């Protein structure tokens, strides 16, 4: 964790990252309208998670050595408690991992 904090604090200038709206999506890249248009940039995600941000979502674009990346979209308020996790789709499907150890899938506790 300290390494991530060190790299973040020492390699990313706050003014370099921009927020904007996803204007176009593809299978592995998006276009984002911010202070300027950022076209067909790759989407960054943790290993094992693949997603395509929906058009209209607010996202963060960060310049990197060989171009730019979309860091992801700004999280929606899902009324989660600290430590909980929810995976959800724009169609309404979700998986909710609760602090009490229960898992809820589309409203059904498993």
C-alpha positions in Angstrom: 0.0 0.0 0.0 2.8 2.4 0.8 4.3 1.9 -2.6 1.0 2.8 -4.3 0.7 5.9 -2.2 4.3 6.9 -3.0 4.0 6.3 -6.7 0.7 8.2 -6.8 2.0 11.2 -4.8 5.2 11.4 -6.8 4.2 10.7 -10.3 0.7 12.1 -10.8 0.2 15.9 -10.8 -3.4 16.8 -9.9 -3.6 19.1 -12.9 -2.8 16.4 -15.4 -5.9 14.2 -14.7 -9.2 15.5 -16.2 -12.8 14.6 -15.6 -15.2 14.3 -18.5 -18.2 12.5 -19.9 -17.9 9.3 -21.8 -19.1 10.1 -25.4 -18.4 6.9 -27.2 -17.6 3.3 -26.2 -15.9 0.4 -27.9 -14.9 -3.0 -26.7 -11.6 -2.0 -25.2 -11.5 1.8 -25.6 -13.6 4.9 -24.9 -13.8 8.5 -26.0 -14.3 11.2 -23.3 -15.3 14.8 -23.7 -13.5 16.9 -21.1 -11.7 20.2 -21.6 -10.8 18.6 -24.9 -11.8 15.4 -26.6 -9.9 12.3 -25.8 -10.5 9.7 -28.5 -10.3 5.9 -28.3 -8.3 5.6 -25.1 -7.9 2.3 -23.2 -9.9 1.6 -20.0 -7.9 0.7 -16.9 -9.4 -1.8 -14.5 -8.1 -4.3 -11.8 -7.0 -7.6 -13.2 -10.0 -9.9 -13.7 -12.5 -7.2 -14.2 -13.6 -6.2 -17.7 -16.2 -3.5 -18.4 -17.3 -0.9 -20.9 -18.4 2.4 -19.3 -21.8 3.5 -20.5 -22.1 6.7 -22.6 -22.8 9.7 -20.4 -21.0 8.5 -17.3 -18.5 10.8 -15.7 -14.9 9.5 -16.0 -11.3 10.3 -15.3 -8.6 10.5 -18.0 -5.0 10.4 -17.0 -2.0 11.1 -19.3 0.7 8.4 -19.3 4.1 8.0 -21.0 2.7 6.6 -24.2 -0.7 8.3 -24.4 -3.7 8.4 -22.1 -5.9 6.0 -20.1 -9.4 6.1 -18.7 -9.1 5.3 -15.1 -12.8 4.5 -14.8 -16.0 6.2 -14.0 -17.0 8.1 -10.9 -18.7 5.6 -8.5 -22.4 6.0 -7.9 -23.7 6.3 -4.4 -25.1 2.8 -3.6 -25.4 3.3 0.2 -22.6 0.8 1.0 -21.0 0.6 4.3 -17.2 0.8 4.5 -15.7 -2.5 3.5 -18.6 -3.6 1.4 -18.5 -4.3 -2.4 -21.1 -4.2 -5.1 -20.7 -5.2 -8.8 -23.6 -3.9 -10.9 -24.6 -3.4 -14.5 -26.5 -0.6 -16.1 -29.3 -3.1 -16.7 -29.9 -3.5 -13.0 -28.2 -6.8 -12.2 -25.9 -6.8 -9.1 -23.8 -8.8 -6.7 -23.5 -7.3 -3.3 -20.9 -8.6 -0.8 -22.0 -7.4 2.7 -19.9 -7.0 5.8 -21.9 -9.6 7.7 -20.7 -12.3 5.3 -23.9 -12.5 3.2 -24.0 -12.2 -0.5 -27.0 -10.7 -2.3 -27.5 -11.4 -6.0 -30.3 -9.4 -7.6 -32.1 -9.1 -4.3 -31.8 -12.8 -3.3 -29.6 -13.6 -0.4 -27.3 -16.6 -0.9 
